[in-house]
């Protein structure tokens, strides 16, 4: 039973990957997302930021995005295989040596250059 769950989870991930293209997102990537707002189904907002963390858990894989909104740093947690995410575009890949870039909370000048 325990092993069977992982097989079903892998099949679900493959099914989602076949429906739309999901790029390889790692910490240090600057990405642009087109996200459907749950309150208003027709509106699609664009979110641009740097990936500071990723948590791999099969179908429940999430990534944490950090961006500047009116000069204030905002973090958002997105499920990678969510149907609300319409498009993921990798704009740039920075070379990093850490799996979690939480130190960027203090230094958000990396995004101000753009």
C-alpha positions as a Markdown table, in Angstrom:
| # | Residue | x | y | z |
|---|---|---|---|---|
| 1 | Unk | 0.0 | 0.0 | 0.0 |
| 2 | Unk | 2.8 | 2.4 | 0.9 |
| 3 | Unk | 4.7 | 1.8 | -2.3 |
| 4 | Unk | 1.5 | 2.0 | -4.4 |
| 5 | Unk | 0.9 | 5.6 | -3.3 |
| 6 | Unk | 4.2 | 6.7 | -4.9 |
| 7 | Unk | 3.3 | 5.0 | -8.2 |
| 8 | Unk | 0.0 | 6.9 | -8.3 |
| 9 | Unk | 1.8 | 10.2 | -7.4 |
| 10 | Unk | 4.3 | 9.7 | -10.1 |
| 11 | Unk | 1.6 | 9.0 | -12.7 |
| 12 | Unk | -0.3 | 12.2 | -11.6 |
| 13 | Unk | 2.9 | 14.3 | -12.0 |
| 14 | Unk | 3.5 | 12.8 | -15.5 |
| 15 | Unk | -0.1 | 13.6 | -16.4 |
| 16 | Unk | 0.2 | 17.2 | -15.4 |
| 17 | Unk | 3.6 | 17.5 | -17.2 |
| 18 | Unk | 2.0 | 16.2 | -20.4 |
| 19 | Unk | -0.8 | 18.8 | -20.3 |
| 20 | Unk | 1.5 | 21.8 | -20.1 |
| 21 | Unk | 5.2 | 22.6 | -20.1 |
| 22 | Unk | 6.8 | 22.9 | -16.7 |
| 23 | Unk | 10.5 | 24.1 | -16.8 |
| 24 | Unk | 13.1 | 23.0 | -14.4 |
| 25 | Unk | 12.8 | 25.6 | -11.6 |
| 26 | Unk | 15.7 | 25.8 | -9.1 |
| 27 | Unk | 16.6 | 28.3 | -6.4 |
| 28 | Unk | 18.3 | 31.3 | -8.1 |
| 29 | Unk | 16.0 | 31.3 | -11.1 |
| 30 | Unk | 14.2 | 34.5 | -12.0 |
| 31 | Unk | 10.8 | 33.5 | -13.2 |
| 32 | Unk | 7.7 | 35.1 | -14.6 |
| 33 | Unk | 4.4 | 33.4 | -13.8 |
| 34 | Unk | 1.0 | 34.0 | -15.3 |
| 35 | Unk | -1.4 | 33.1 | -12.4 |
| 36 | Unk | -5.2 | 32.9 | -12.6 |
| 37 | Unk | -6.7 | 34.8 | -9.6 |
| 38 | Unk | -9.0 | 32.3 | -7.7 |
| 39 | Unk | -11.5 | 35.1 | -6.7 |
| 40 | Unk | -11.9 | 36.2 | -10.3 |
| 41 | Unk | -11.5 | 33.3 | -12.7 |
| 42 | Unk | -11.1 | 35.5 | -15.9 |
| 43 | Unk | -8.3 | 37.7 | -14.6 |
| 44 | Unk | -4.7 | 36.5 | -15.1 |
| 45 | Unk | -2.0 | 38.4 | -13.2 |
| 46 | Unk | 1.7 | 38.3 | -14.0 |
| 47 | Unk | 4.1 | 37.7 | -11.2 |
| 48 | Unk | 7.9 | 38.1 | -11.6 |
| 49 | Unk | 10.4 | 37.2 | -8.9 |
| 50 | Unk | 13.3 | 35.1 | -7.8 |
| 51 | Unk | 12.9 | 31.5 | -6.6 |
| 52 | Unk | 14.4 | 31.3 | -3.1 |
| 53 | Unk | 13.3 | 27.8 | -2.1 |
| 54 | Unk | 11.8 | 24.6 | -3.6 |
| 55 | Unk | 10.2 | 21.7 | -1.7 |
| 56 | Unk | 10.0 | 18.4 | -3.7 |
| 57 | Unk | 7.0 | 16.3 | -2.6 |
| 58 | Unk | 5.7 | 14.7 | -5.8 |
| 59 | Unk | 2.4 | 16.3 | -6.8 |
| 60 | Unk | 2.6 | 18.6 | -3.8 |
| 61 | Unk | 5.9 | 20.2 | -4.9 |
| 62 | Unk | 6.0 | 23.9 | -4.1 |
| 63 | Unk | 8.4 | 26.8 | -4.7 |
| 64 | Unk | 8.8 | 30.1 | -2.9 |
| 65 | Unk | 9.0 | 33.2 | -4.9 |
| 66 | Unk | 10.3 | 36.5 | -3.6 |
| 67 | Unk | 9.6 | 39.8 | -5.4 |
| 68 | Unk | 9.5 | 43.5 | -4.7 |
| 69 | Unk | 6.1 | 45.2 | -4.6 |
| 70 | Unk | 6.3 | 49.0 | -4.1 |
| 71 | Unk | 9.7 | 48.6 | -2.6 |
| 72 | Unk | 8.6 | 46.0 | 0.0 |
| 73 | Unk | 9.7 | 42.4 | -0.3 |
| 74 | Unk | 6.8 | 39.9 | -0.7 |
| 75 | Unk | 7.1 | 36.1 | -0.6 |
| 76 | Unk | 4.6 | 33.8 | -2.2 |
| 77 | Unk | 4.4 | 30.0 | -2.0 |
| 78 | Unk | 3.1 | 28.4 | -5.2 |
| 79 | Unk | 2.3 | 24.7 | -5.9 |
| 80 | Unk | 4.3 | 23.8 | -9.0 |
| 81 | Unk | 1.6 | 21.6 | -10.5 |
| 82 | Unk | -1.4 | 23.9 | -9.7 |
| 83 | Unk | -4.0 | 24.4 | -12.4 |
| 84 | Unk | -4.1 | 28.1 | -11.5 |
| 85 | Unk | -0.6 | 28.7 | -12.9 |
| 86 | Unk | -1.1 | 29.1 | -16.6 |
| 87 | Unk | 2.5 | 29.7 | -17.7 |
| 88 | Unk | 6.0 | 29.6 | -16.2 |
| 89 | Unk | 8.8 | 31.4 | -18.0 |
| 90 | Unk | 12.4 | 31.2 | -16.8 |
| 91 | Unk | 13.9 | 34.6 | -17.5 |
| 92 | Unk | 17.4 | 34.1 | -16.0 |
| 93 | Unk | 19.4 | 31.6 | -14.0 |
| 94 | Unk | 21.8 | 32.9 | -11.3 |
| 95 | Unk | 24.5 | 30.6 | -10.0 |
| 96 | Unk | 23.9 | 29.8 | -6.4 |
| 97 | Unk | 25.6 | 27.5 | -3.8 |
| 98 | Unk | 22.6 | 27.0 | -1.5 |
| 99 | Unk | 19.4 | 25.1 | -1.7 |
| 100 | Unk | 17.5 | 27.7 | 0.2 |
| 101 | Unk | 18.2 | 31.4 | -0.5 |
| 102 | Unk | 16.6 | 32.9 | 2.7 |
| 103 | Unk | 19.5 | 35.3 | 3.0 |
| 104 | Unk | 18.0 | 37.3 | 0.1 |
| 105 | Unk | 15.3 | 38.5 | 2.5 |
| 106 | Unk | 17.9 | 41.0 | 3.8 |
| 107 | Unk | 19.5 | 41.7 | 0.3 |
| 108 | Unk | 16.9 | 42.2 | -2.3 |
| 109 | Unk | 19.0 | 44.3 | -4.5 |
| 110 | Unk | 19.3 | 41.4 | -7.0 |
| 111 | Unk | 15.9 | 42.3 | -8.4 |
| 112 | Unk | 16.2 | 46.0 | -8.3 |
| 113 | Unk | 18.7 | 46.0 | -11.3 |
| 114 | Unk | 16.0 | 44.8 | -13.7 |
